[in-house]
Amino acid sequence: MAHFLQYRLGPADDGKEVLFLMQKVLGLTTKKVRSVKHEERGILLDEERVTVRARGKEGQLLKVMLEDSQEKQNKIAPVKMNLHILYEDEDLLFVDKPTGIVSHPSKGHTCDSLINGVQAYFEEKGSFNNKRSNIHLIGRLDKETSGILGIAKNSVTAERLIRQRKNGVLVKEYLALVKGNLPENGVLEIPMEEMRDSKDGDKLKMKAGLGENAKTAKTFFRVVKRFEKFSLVSLVIETGRTHQIRFHMSSIGCPLLGDSFYGDGPEMGISRTALHAHRLTYIHPFCQKVMRIESEMPKDLTFLLG
């Protein structure tokens, strides 16, 4: 069954073109307008299919199909997995990603990513047509990083949450086990630039950047609790660069425990990068309710906390 974004036209909307209402009132992108205007039930006024040039009347109900058009979708191989679902509704799914699994299909990981498991879950539920995939990642987590991973079920939801992230409305808090003498709190603003690892040319590594390819990066940190050889630290990133937290902390001499790329590798019983996406706060893109999703730190990290 199709899922629609609905809007009841008010007095100020009388006589306005559907295109104006879709873009200026509902905030839909030109790309989304193009994708739905050729669908059988893509744009409806009082359940009648209309073009974007139709004019609405006060009291009419405008409905725009949220699902992505079939021809734009790439098939993702479904792979049965045991997913830990933190929250789900018609538009969003949040899962608790375990360490050791990549977030999305990529070179060498076409059938063993978490998104392959999500695809299988959706198909089993009958959420979507098996011939298409309505999966849009809201941020990504490194293979070794555990915690909250968000999936939008349609492009409109994805666009609105990505906009929230850029505007600082959507905030993701990480917890990490960090070495070194770290101040109680602070802000790191170190531009980042991509480079290839000298030992493995296929692996991407970050360095401090001053050249034309450097990107701004900002990380906020706060020490939650100090231990003899490390600290439990809360981190929030204003920008979402690859390896940002790992690189920034290593840059000030405080690498994450277990980080083989930017730190000293396995130690103190920690065999992976000690980073966990703990809390996500956002405003629901349709009901406007403030939402909070939480994931507890897994036992492979908490055993050091006593």
PEUR-V581785 format. One line per field, one symbol per residue. ss: DSSP state (A for helix, B for strand, O for the rest). psi: psi as a letter, one per 20 degrees, with the letter a starting at -180 (. if undefined). burial: + if it has 16 or more other C-alpha atoms within 10 Angstrom, else -. A space follows every 50 residues. Layout:
# PEUR-V581785
ss = ???
psi = ???
burial = ???
This chain:
# PEUR-V581785
ss = OOOBBBBBOOAAAOOOBAAAAAAAAOOOOAAAAAAAOOOOOOBBBOOBBO OOOOBOOOOOBBBBBOOOOAAAOOOOOOOOOOOOBBBBOOOBBBBBBOOO OOOOOBOOBOOOOAAAAAAAAAAAAOOOOOOOOOOBBBOOOOOOOBBBBB BBOOAAAAAAAAAAAAOOOOBBBBBBBBOOOOOOBBBBBOOBBBBBOOOO OOOBBBBBOOOOOOBOOBBBBBBBBBOOOOBBBBBBBOOOOOOAAAAAAA AOOOOBOOOOOOOOOOBOOBOOOOBBBBBBBBBOOOOOOBBBBBOOOOAA AAAAAO
psi = pqpqpqpppahiipiqqhggggghgikqrhggghhiiiqgkgpqoljppr riiqprqpiqopppphqqqgiiqpppppppqnpophqqahhqppqoprqj pqgqqapilhjkrhhhhgghgghhikhrpiirpmoopnrqqrgiprbppp pqirhgggghhhggghjjgppppqpqoprrnprhrrppnoqqqqrpphhn iippqqrppiaiiqqqppppqppgpqrgjrqpppqpphqmqpkggggghh hjkmqqqioigibjapqkjojrpmppogqpprppigijppqppqpqprhi hihii.
burial = ---+-++-+---+--+++++++-----+---++-+++---+++++---++ -+--+++--++++++++++------++++-+---------+++++++++- +++++-----+++++++++++++---++---+++++++-+++++++++++ ++++++++++++-++----++++++++++--+-----+-+++++------ ----+++-+-----+-+++++++--+---+++++++++-+++++++++++ +--++++++-+++-+----+++++++++++-++++-------+++-+--- +-----
